Amino acid sequence: MNEVANNLKSLKDSLPSDVTLIAVSKTYAPEIVMQAYEAGQRVFGENKVQELTAKYEALPKDIQWHLIGHLQSNKVKYIAPFVHLIHSIDSLKLLQEVNKQAAKCNRVIDCLLQVHIAQEESKFGMSPSDVKTVLGSKELKELKNVKITGLMGMATFTDNQQQVRSEFKTLKDLFDDVSSSNPEIKNLSMGMSDDHRLAIEEGSNMIRVGSLIFGKRNYSA
Ligand SMILES: *Cc1c(COP(=O)(O)O)cnc(C)c1O
């Protein structure tokens, strides 16, 4: 087995069966991504629209592609024909654009609302109260070509486990709250290479893991 296949196997062996693994392939070449595909992985995530569409075109068509990074309205049209799940919806306006582009493709696109749980200013996402406002809005009910299936969040980049755990708890509490009155809300996307164990302990059922599978990322590549 190659290293990617090995890493993937040991990660998957450690996961509870109800946790979905998104293999985050950003910055890795298609040949490397194919090693995970050949080892059986079919769900992949990218954080940039351009890289996502390039990999979609280069790689097998039975891959489920997730967009996990910030999405600009003017780029929705490039991913609407094929994207499986968008993790990074941060406004009603963006959701309306996804709905419009999905309708053009005769699709219903599943989306997660990204919640701002980290202390860092730089991380995108809505406040918990914005999430509730969007979910309860009449504007959302009019959108027939999008479906909100859950929430996504990123914890602060820190060694402080207590802080990370408490941010995950905040998101899980919100998830429990909104999913109790909405059976379509099932996905809780939280946890990356360094914090996925903590995230799963705190109730995540969808983790986004890159470097633990593919090795150290080379951003200049
Ligand atoms: C890059 C990225 C990940 C995965 O990061 P790793 O540390 O390589 O596991 C997860 N989520 C988002 C939004 C990312 O941009």
The ligand as a Gaussian input file, in Angstrom:
#p B3LYP/6-31G(d) Opt

LIG

0 1
 C       -7.888000      22.892000       4.594000
 C       -9.188000      22.752000       5.299000
 C       -9.471000      21.610000       6.071000
 C       -8.488000      20.469000       6.270000
 O       -7.315000      20.872000       6.880000
 P       -6.224000      19.808000       7.415000
 O       -5.614000      20.473000       8.570000
 O       -5.296000      19.571000       6.293000
 O       -6.963000      18.572000       7.783000
 C      -10.707000      21.543000       6.672000
 N      -11.632000      22.506000       6.531000
 C      -11.401000      23.615000       5.800000
 C      -12.472000      24.649000       5.689000
 C      -10.171000      23.779000       5.162000
 O       -9.955000      24.877000       4.430000

